[in-house]
Amino acid sequence: MRLLYTTADRSFWERARLELHAEGIETFESDVDPALTTLGSPLMQREYRLYILRDEDYPQANEVLLRIGGAPTERLRLPQGAWLKLALLGIGLAIAAVALL
């Protein structure tokens, strides 16, 4: 069993579950209410999770999720040199904050 997707959107979770079953992909679904866990808070959103039972279904299941509007699994990357600009901005803001105190 492998975690495929986690979301706070119940309607997307239901749609994804139905689409995956239509494609013949066996799933296990669960939801977690953070308000009921020891570390949770009543202000935290409920989490809906989709698991696939067979690892070999992962590429097809991921394609189904992307087709119906799931977020891509690739992380966003800053353009080259952008980290330097952000670092300089952070340093400048820190200097400005110290100067105001």
C-alpha positions as CSV (number, residue, x, y, z in Angstrom):
1,M,0.0,0.0,0.0
2,R,1.3,3.4,-0.9
3,L,0.1,6.9,-0.1
4,L,-1.0,8.6,-3.3
5,Y,-2.6,11.9,-2.4
6,T,-3.5,14.0,0.7
7,T,-6.0,16.9,0.5
8,A,-8.4,18.9,2.6
9,D,-10.9,19.0,-0.3
10,R,-13.5,16.3,0.3
11,S,-15.2,16.7,-3.1
12,F,-11.9,16.3,-4.9
13,W,-11.1,13.3,-2.7
14,E,-14.4,11.6,-3.6
15,R,-14.0,12.4,-7.3
16,A,-10.4,11.0,-7.3
17,R,-11.6,7.9,-5.6
18,L,-14.3,7.3,-8.2
19,E,-12.0,8.0,-11.1
20,L,-9.4,5.6,-9.8
21,H,-12.0,2.9,-9.3
22,A,-13.3,3.5,-12.9
23,E,-9.7,3.0,-14.1
24,G,-9.5,-0.3,-12.2
25,I,-7.1,0.9,-9.6
26,E,-7.7,-0.5,-6.1
27,T,-7.6,2.1,-3.4
28,F,-7.9,2.5,0.3
29,E,-9.3,5.8,1.7
30,S,-9.0,7.4,5.1
31,D,-9.6,10.7,6.7
32,V,-8.0,12.3,9.7
33,D,-9.6,14.9,12.0
34,P,-6.7,16.8,13.6
35,A,-9.1,18.0,16.4
36,L,-9.3,14.4,17.6
37,T,-5.6,13.7,17.7
38,T,-3.3,14.6,20.6
39,L,-1.3,17.1,18.6
40,G,-4.2,18.6,16.7
41,S,-6.3,21.7,17.0
42,P,-10.0,22.4,16.3
43,L,-8.8,25.0,13.9
44,M,-6.9,22.6,11.6
45,Q,-8.6,21.2,8.5
46,R,-9.6,17.6,8.2
47,E,-7.2,15.6,6.0
48,Y,-8.4,13.1,3.3
49,R,-5.9,10.5,2.1
50,L,-5.9,8.2,-0.9
51,Y,-3.7,5.1,-0.9
52,I,-3.2,2.6,-3.8
53,L,-2.9,-1.0,-2.9
54,R,-0.5,-2.0,-5.7
55,D,2.7,-0.1,-6.2
56,E,2.7,-0.8,-10.0
57,D,-0.5,1.3,-10.3
58,Y,1.3,4.4,-9.1
59,P,2.2,6.0,-12.5
60,Q,-1.4,5.4,-13.9
61,A,-3.0,6.7,-10.7
62,N,-0.8,9.8,-10.7
63,E,-1.9,10.5,-14.3
64,V,-5.5,10.2,-13.3
65,L,-5.0,12.7,-10.5
66,L,-3.3,15.2,-12.8
67,R,-6.0,14.8,-15.4
68,I,-8.7,15.7,-12.9
69,G,-6.8,18.7,-11.5
70,G,-4.5,17.3,-8.8
71,A,-1.4,19.2,-7.9
72,P,1.8,18.1,-9.6
73,T,4.3,16.2,-7.4
74,E,7.3,18.2,-8.6
75,R,8.5,20.9,-6.2
76,L,8.7,24.5,-7.4
77,R,12.2,25.7,-8.0
78,L,13.5,29.3,-7.8
79,P,15.2,30.6,-10.9
80,Q,19.0,30.7,-10.8
81,G,20.2,33.6,-8.8
82,A,16.9,34.2,-7.2
83,W,18.1,32.8,-3.9
84,L,20.8,35.5,-3.8
85,K,18.2,38.2,-4.3
86,L,16.0,36.7,-1.5
87,A,19.0,36.5,0.8
88,L,20.0,40.1,0.2
89,L,16.4,41.2,0.7
90,G,16.3,39.3,4.0
91,I,19.5,40.9,5.2
92,G,18.3,44.3,4.2
93,L,15.0,43.9,6.0
94,A,16.9,42.7,9.1
95,I,19.2,45.7,9.0
96,A,16.2,48.0,8.6
97,A,14.4,46.4,11.6
98,V,17.5,46.8,13.8
99,A,17.9,50.5,12.7
100,L,14.2,51.2,13.6
101,L,14.7,49.8,17.1
